[in-house]
């Protein structure tokens, strides 16, 4: 079983942080780019995720980081 490996979101370049926090999709609101609060970055099964809360409704917002995002 794979374990979640915590990473430090705030070690990313400020512009990159800004993009990840603004370019979101909320499954609850069904809208794009509402923004994310309280980001937590982690790796699970060799995939990196940034998880936070939707700025509008507070639901969990999850972004999967692909190699294109680096």
C-alpha positions as CSV (number, residue, x, y, z in Angstrom):
1,X,0.0,0.0,0.0
2,X,1.4,3.4,-1.0
3,X,1.7,6.2,1.6
4,X,1.0,9.8,1.1
5,X,4.3,11.8,1.1
6,X,3.9,15.4,2.2
7,X,5.6,18.1,0.1
8,X,6.0,21.8,0.7
9,X,3.8,23.7,-1.7
10,X,5.4,27.0,-0.6
11,X,8.8,25.9,-2.0
12,X,7.4,26.4,-5.5
13,X,8.1,29.6,-7.4
14,X,5.6,32.3,-6.4
15,X,4.2,32.6,-10.0
16,X,3.7,28.8,-10.1
17,X,1.9,28.9,-6.7
18,X,-0.4,31.7,-8.0
19,X,-1.3,29.7,-11.1
20,X,-2.1,26.6,-9.1
21,X,-4.2,28.6,-6.6
22,X,-6.2,30.4,-9.3
23,X,-6.6,27.8,-12.0
24,X,-9.0,25.4,-10.3
25,X,-12.1,23.4,-10.9
26,X,-14.7,22.9,-8.2
27,X,-16.8,19.7,-8.6
28,X,-19.4,21.2,-6.1
29,X,-19.8,24.6,-7.8
30,X,-19.2,23.1,-11.3
31,X,-17.2,26.2,-12.2
32,X,-13.6,26.9,-13.2
33,X,-11.1,29.3,-11.6
34,X,-12.9,30.0,-8.4
35,X,-9.6,29.7,-6.5
36,X,-8.2,27.5,-3.8
37,X,-7.4,28.2,-0.1
38,X,-5.3,26.2,2.3
39,X,-3.2,24.3,-0.2
40,X,-1.5,21.1,0.8
41,X,0.9,19.4,-1.7
42,X,1.6,15.6,-1.5
43,X,2.7,12.7,-3.6
44,X,0.7,9.4,-3.7
45,X,1.6,6.5,-6.0
46,X,4.2,8.6,-7.9
47,X,1.6,11.3,-8.7
48,X,1.8,14.8,-7.2
49,X,-1.4,16.5,-6.0
50,X,-2.3,19.9,-4.6
51,X,-5.4,19.8,-2.4
52,X,-7.2,22.7,-0.9
53,X,-10.6,24.3,-0.4
54,X,-12.8,26.1,-2.9
55,X,-12.8,29.8,-2.1
56,X,-16.6,30.0,-2.9
57,X,-18.1,26.9,-1.2
58,X,-15.3,25.3,0.9
59,X,-15.4,21.9,-0.9
60,X,-12.2,20.0,-1.5
61,X,-10.5,21.0,-4.7
62,X,-7.9,18.6,-6.0
63,X,-5.3,19.3,-8.7
64,X,-3.2,16.5,-10.2
65,X,0.2,17.8,-11.3
66,X,1.4,16.4,-14.7
67,X,4.8,16.8,-16.2
68,X,3.4,19.5,-18.5
69,X,2.8,21.6,-15.3
70,X,6.5,21.7,-14.4
